[in-house]
Amino acid sequence: MAADTTRTRPVVVPCDPAWRERGAALGRELRSALGPLAVRVEHIGSTSIPGMAAKPVYDLQVSVDDLDEAARAFEVPLAERGFEASPYRQDHVPAGSGDDPARWAKRFWTRRGHSGEDINLHVRCTGSPNERLALLFRDWFLAHPEAVPAYAAFKLTLADVVPDTGTYADVKDPVVDLIVTVAEPWAATTGWTPQPRI
């Protein structure tokens, strides 16, 4: 079982311009390793957004048709690449959505201290609201670079004042909820749909 990374101090650093390209390369490597059950693999999160401050950990999302089948099939290839399974099996449900938490299920692996980069690997169902939100969050910022400095400054300040990454995530989640309230009308107006980037 993976170590509890929620009790470590958060480390957020200014953007490294190499993150985006390296994250995409890691996604391609994982897609090859995981085989056809990985419907798509995407580089998500702050390291996928130019100019965004971030924890120096790549977030990758694997979209699958069946979480349990994928978890069984991915166990060996992920372990061979230094990943450990996490007990976390659900994402934060945005405040006020009233959505069934079961629709926000996922499987989650982490890689830390490996010969390669540190990675959070989120496995989510194709078409699920949490799969969509991760892509919308990234794509809204890509379309609105003027919003990046404010969110980056928020993250840098937050990391300096909270005791651990668990608290960091708890404070950050409602801010992400606020961003989504702006991103959803943008998606509706522009006709945005998730498009593969890897």
C-alpha positions in Angstrom: 0.0 0.0 0.0 1.2 3.5 -0.8 2.6 5.7 1.9 0.2 8.4 3.1 1.4 11.4 1.2 -1.3 13.6 2.7 0.7 14.2 5.8 3.8 15.6 4.1 4.4 19.3 3.7 3.2 20.6 0.3 5.9 21.9 -2.0 4.7 24.1 -4.8 7.3 25.6 -7.2 7.2 28.0 -10.2 6.4 26.4 -13.6 9.1 24.5 -15.3 8.7 24.9 -19.1 9.7 21.3 -19.6 6.8 19.9 -17.6 4.3 19.9 -20.4 6.3 18.0 -22.9 7.6 15.5 -20.4 4.1 14.9 -19.0 2.9 14.1 -22.5 5.8 11.7 -23.0 5.1 9.9 -19.7 1.5 9.6 -20.9 2.5 7.9 -24.1 4.8 5.5 -22.2 2.0 4.5 -19.9 -0.5 4.0 -22.6 1.9 1.6 -24.3 2.5 -0.2 -21.0 -1.1 -0.5 -20.0 -2.5 -1.8 -23.3 -6.0 -1.6 -24.8 -7.9 -1.2 -21.5 -6.4 2.3 -21.3 -8.8 4.0 -23.7 -6.9 7.2 -23.4 -4.1 8.6 -21.2 -3.9 12.4 -20.6 -1.5 14.7 -18.9 -3.7 16.8 -16.6 -3.3 19.1 -13.6 -1.1 22.1 -13.1 2.0 20.6 -14.8 0.1 20.5 -18.0 -0.7 24.2 -18.0 2.0 26.6 -19.2 3.1 29.2 -16.5 1.3 27.4 -13.7 3.0 26.8 -10.4 2.7 23.2 -9.2 3.9 20.5 -7.0 6.7 18.8 -9.0 4.5 15.7 -9.5 2.9 14.8 -12.8 -0.8 14.1 -12.8 -1.8 11.6 -15.5 -5.3 10.4 -16.1 -6.2 7.0 -17.6 -9.7 6.6 -19.0 -11.1 3.1 -18.9 -14.4 1.4 -19.4 -14.4 -0.6 -16.2 -12.5 0.4 -13.1 -12.3 -3.0 -11.4 -11.2 -4.7 -14.6 -8.6 -2.1 -15.3 -7.3 -2.1 -11.7 -6.6 -5.9 -11.9 -5.0 -5.6 -15.3 -2.8 -2.6 -14.4 -1.5 -3.9 -11.1 1.6 -5.7 -12.5 2.7 -3.3 -15.2 2.3 -0.4 -12.7 4.2 -2.1 -9.9 7.0 -2.9 -12.4 7.3 0.9 -13.0 7.4 1.8 -9.3 3.7 2.7 -8.7 1.9 1.8 -5.5 -1.9 1.5 -5.2 -3.6 4.1 -3.0 -6.7 3.5 -0.9 -8.3 6.6 -2.3 -11.2 5.6 -4.5 -13.3 8.7 -5.0 -12.8 12.3 -6.1 -14.1 15.4 -4.5 -17.7 16.1 -5.6 -18.0 19.9 -6.5 -19.9 21.8 -3.9 -23.6 22.3 -4.8 -23.7 19.8 -7.5 -25.8 17.3 -5.6 -24.3 14.5 -7.7 -24.1 10.9 -6.5 -20.6 10.4 -5.1 -20.5 7.0 -6.7 -20.3 8.7 -10.1 -16.9 10.2 -8.9 -15.2 6.8 -8.3 -11.7 6.3 -9.4 -8.6 4.1 -8.8 -5.4 5.9 -7.8 -1.7 5.0 -7.9 1.3 7.1 -6.8 5.0 6.9 -7.7 7.5 8.6 -5.5 11.3 8.3 -5.2 11.5 6.1 -8.3 14.3 6.4 -10.9 11.7 8.2 -13.1 9.5 11.2 -12.3 7.0 11.4 -9.4 3.5 10.7 -10.7 -0.1 10.7 -9.5 -2.0 8.3 -11.7 -5.8 8.8 -11.7 -7.8 6.0 -13.4 -11.4 7.1 -14.1 -14.3 5.8 -16.2 -14.7 7.1 -19.7 -17.5 9.7 -19.7 -17.6 10.1 -15.9 -18.0 13.6 -14.4 -14.5 13.4 -12.7 -12.8 12.4 -16.0 -14.5 15.3 -17.7 -13.7 17.8 -15.0 -10.0 17.1 -15.0 -9.9 17.8 -18.8 -12.2 20.8 -18.6 -10.0 22.3 -15.8 -6.9 21.9 -17.9 -8.4 23.1 -21.2 -10.1 26.2 -19.6 -6.8 27.4 -18.3 -5.1 26.7 -21.7 -7.8 28.9 -23.3 -7.5 31.6 -20.5 -3.7 32.1 -19.8 -4.6 35.4 -18.2 -6.1 33.5 -15.3 -2.9 31.4 -14.7 -0.9 34.0 -12.6 -3.7 34.4 -10.0 -4.2 30.7 -9.5 -0.5 30.1 -9.4 0.0 32.8 -6.7 -2.9 31.3 -4.7 -1.2 27.9 -4.8 2.2 29.2 -3.8 0.8 31.1 -0.9 -1.4 28.3 0.3 1.6 25.8 0.3 3.5 28.2 2.6 0.8 28.4 5.2 -0.8 24.9 5.5 0.8 22.0 7.5 0.4 19.2 5.0 -0.8 18.2 1.6 -4.1 16.9 3.0 -5.0 20.4 4.3 -3.7 21.9 1.0 -6.1 19.7 -1.0 -9.0 20.5 1.3 -8.5 24.3 0.9 -7.8 24.1 -2.8 -10.9 22.0 -3.7 -13.5 24.8 -3.2 -11.3 27.1 -5.3 -11.3 24.5 -8.1 -15.1 24.4 -7.6 -15.2 28.2 -8.3 -13.1 27.9 -11.4 -15.5 25.2 -12.7 -18.5 27.6 -12.3 -16.7 29.8 -14.9 -15.4 26.9 -17.0 -18.8 25.3 -17.5 -20.4 28.3 -19.3 -17.3 28.6 -21.4 -17.6 24.9 -22.4 -21.3 25.4 -23.2 -20.7 28.5 -25.3 -17.7 27.2 -27.2 -19.0 23.6 -27.7 -16.0 22.3 -25.8 -15.7 18.5 -25.6 -12.7 16.5 -24.3 -10.2 16.0 -27.1 -7.1 13.7 -26.8 -3.9 15.6 -26.4 -1.5 12.6 -26.1 
